[in-house]
Amino acid sequence: MTTIELLVYADRLGGTIHDLQTLLDGPLRAYGSVHVLPFYVPFDGADAGFDPIDHAAVDSRLGNWADMRSLAGTRGLTADLIVNHVSSSSVEFIDWLARGTDSDYEGMFLTFDTVFPNGGTEKDITAFYRPRPGLPFTAYQGADGSRHLVWTTFMPTQVDLDVNHPAALAYLRRVLQTLAGGGVSTVRLDAVGYAVKTPGTDSFMTAQTLEFARTVVALAHEEHLEVLVEVHAHYSQQLAIAPLVDRVYDFALAPLLLHSLGTGTVDRLADWFRIRPANAITVLDTHDGIGIIDAGPIGDKPGLLTQSEMVDIFARAERATHGHSTVASVVPEWFTLPHQINATFYSVLGGEEVPYFLARAVQHFLPGRPQVYYVGLLGGLDDTELFGRTGNGRDVNRHVYTAEEIEQALTTDVTRAQLGLARIRSTHPAFAGDFSWAGLAADRIELLWTAAEASARLTVATTLGSPTIRIELTDSGRTQVLDTVVSVADWEPAPR
């Protein structure tokens, strides 16, 4: 059966790793796997844990490695391998600044001269793709007075690794060994698309990037770890990297569903269903927002959606969030649109239950492994207060839930129905069989699983103003029809 995965920050759903396990052992037991977002030292740094000072240590405020192994005891456990950078406060970087060429970490960090030994022109430098405004360099000074322009793709405090240098590869190997010993079964390669800088290209998902991905996959497989790659890119690049790793994200699904629900059509979804990789992690929302660039055109490559259709998605999101998604979303340098919507998926759909549940149902019926983000599971709307305090647009979708808020959310139909979908996908025998789909009309599509005497059929209509869902489950001659949010919320597997 398919394992359904929960994507979560330990401190924002429960408070500690032990508290998170209590939830997963109890009301969230339908999830057979969990991806715990960075729990390293510090979990609450400038980039919510994606700037590790110590990538091999569990932050003691959350727990320890024994807690992680306990969490992994009866379920899959995914953790992030941050391959592009470390914190400027890390032991390794501080040692390099202090000791220079005498440091064991000499060569581990990427400098301007490493990439451009003969100098870089304006054209060379501005060709690099960066998901944030500005240029990707920060000035640092060594203890001996030496000056360095260090690559900082994301933030000035996130210093990039020279991933082709033996010192950086040795560092990544040490982290992988620690994660494997801590009960982790899958590592997500965070920001791997940016890891290799190649002059003359935009340095995003190039042939050199794919070669580095092969190297990291080999290192992970030596530790018996599965590899999930994170790449927000043109869909063709997702297809290119999918055969090289164990799992790849289906980031195109979310914008395509938003397009279908906003236009009442399913043809673009059908185009994607014909070619999407089967080893996908299917997502609608993540800790980084809702990726839109993944379905659109990039450069001279046509997208699954056109540029104007992407503009329309952003416009509908702006209306649904009363303008807040536009305020919170960031437009990268040299781009005219953000590459993602900073808002919760529920907010982008105006907090409307039926279209939201329709999108979740499609997510749970597609081949691959459905992954549900904790804010989405609990029907979260934009946390404008948190965004107001931090100024970080992604924080609108990173709410810190109290015990009382969790308890309340677990009683709502929108959360209960998602747990029902998880139970259906993880227990119904049809999902061990074969998948097929069919377009039934301009606004109607069907997803079908069949195995022996069992079948699971999802029919959705994206009709403007009146979307509908119908789930038909057959097992051993008994057929159930679920066509409301409440009926799915109440569904339980038959005793066997």
Secondary structure, DSSP 4 states (H G I P E B T S, - for coil): -PPPEEEE-GGGBTSSHHHHHHHHHTTTTT--EEEE---EE-TTSTTTTSS-SEEEEE-TTT--HHHHHHHTTTSEEEEEEE-SEEETTSHHHHHHHHHGGGSTTTTSB-BHHHH-TT---HHHHHTS--SSSS-SEEEEE-TTS-EEEEE-SS-TTEEEB-TTSHHHHHHHHHHHHHHHHTT--EEEEETGGGS---TTS--SS-HHHHHHHHHHHHHHHHTT-EEEE---S-HHHHHHHGGGSSEEEE-SHHHHHHHHHHHT--HHHHHHHTT--TTEEE-S-BTTBEE-GGGS-BTTB--SS-HHHHHHHHHHHHHHTTTHHHHH--PPTT-SS-SEE-S-HHHHTTT-HHHHHHHHHHHHHSSSEEEEEHHHHTTPPP-HHHHHHH--GGGGG---B-HHHHHHHTTSHHHHHHHHHHHHHHH-GGGGSEEEEEEEETTEEEEEEEETTEEEEEEEE--TT--EEEEEEEETTEEEEE-SHHHHHT--PPP-
